[in-house]
Amino acid sequence: MPRIIEIREVTKPISSPIRNAYIDFSKMTSSLVAVVTDVIRDGKPVVGYGFNSNGRYGQGGLIRERFADRITTADPETLLNDTGDNISPEKVWAAMMTNEKPGGHGERSVAVGTIDMAVWDAVAKIAGKPLFQLLADRFGLTPNRKVFVYAAGGYYYPGKDNTALCAEMRGYLDRGYNVVKMKIGGASVEEDQTRIEAVLSEIGPQARLAVDANGRFDLETAIAYAKMLRQYPLFWYEEAGDPLDYQLQAALAEFYAGPMATGENLFSHQDARNLIRHGGMRPDRDWLQFDCALSYGLVEYLRTLEVLEAHGWSPSRCIPHGGHQMSLNIAAGLGLGGNESYPDLFQPYGGFPDGVRVEDGHITMPDLPGIGFEGKADLYREMRALSA
């Protein structure tokens, strides 16, 4: 009978002098979690690992004080799947959420999502499969091992001029990406227009450009940017206003006919449902960026996909935020539209297993058990130190 015997957490810095339109990352942290089981493989216990995505701080207090203890003190039999040969992520999730009131998703959703990632990693390792294959098998799908990825960057940085910005974007193209993203909203609309035109001139027909305002704008500013942006062939216009201002998002569609994207700061299937009901999002062109590592994990993300299906949305319109291997596995296993990637930022947590290369904007998933963290040497050093 597989059993979770310990959950460990450490808060790690992922600080950087970069900034977007809303925050800087000078004091950013992330929680790294190890879920230790009593299952032995190759003479060692199976350990699942997880961490929270960038943009939200480490959740060590919540993990240690509330959620981990609810799992380790539960009757182990209540956490098993129906056949009793593996741990059930759904039952672990339910144990974590015992005595939790509905609503109030903020920091709690990040703590639960971090542990949930580690649980799925352990479950797939116990099954002896890559997570993407485990998910495809569970839902009767054929995994798509070739996953679209785009390069996220273009942050504001002290002393960074347009020449440096263009060099950064050229570097992404040289590494095989054909969609790149830059930040807007941290300067005037005129300055941002100059930055956008510089990048478009640099990448030419080789790639598409997406822009991201990180929720900075009120409606008037969002519309002013929309009127400026709609003259360019952008891949998308991302998160113009506050993520919970569905009326702003809906109104913006009247001024911007091109693709828009949002969702990375919505942390539950209820929030996703409200976005689809009230945010004016268009399933034929817009993109949804819900990030399981910030929003109660994959157990909740599966509920979100059910909500989207009920409202006529395809999973292929989802390209999650975060740039981590968990979402890569979900994309490959469940048919999402792709995944964000941070080629140079938030290391060692972002990126792909060693040896995986971007070709024509896609990567091919390797055959690694679980989420595949062991294939990324710099990341696995951090993880192994936590579980030693």
Secondary structure, DSSP 8 states (H G I E B T S, - for coil): ---EEEEEEEEEE---S-B-SS-B-TT-EEEEEEEEEEEEETTEEEEEEEE--TTS---HHHIIIIIHHHHHTS-GGGGB-TTSSSB-HHHHHHHHTTT--SS--HHHHHHHHHHHHHHHHHHHHHHTSBHHHHHHHHTT-----EEEEEEE---B-TT--HHHHHHHHHHHHHTT-SEEEEE-SSS-HHHHHHHHHHHHHHHGGG-EEEEE-TT---HHHHHHHHHHHTTS--SEEE--S-TT-HHHHHHHTTT--S-EEE-TT--SHHHHHHHHHHS---TTT-EE---TTTTTHHHHHHHHHHHHHHTT--GGGB--SS--HHHHHHHHHHT-S-EEE-SSSSTTTSS--TT---BTTEEE----SBT-GGGSHHHHHHHHHHH-
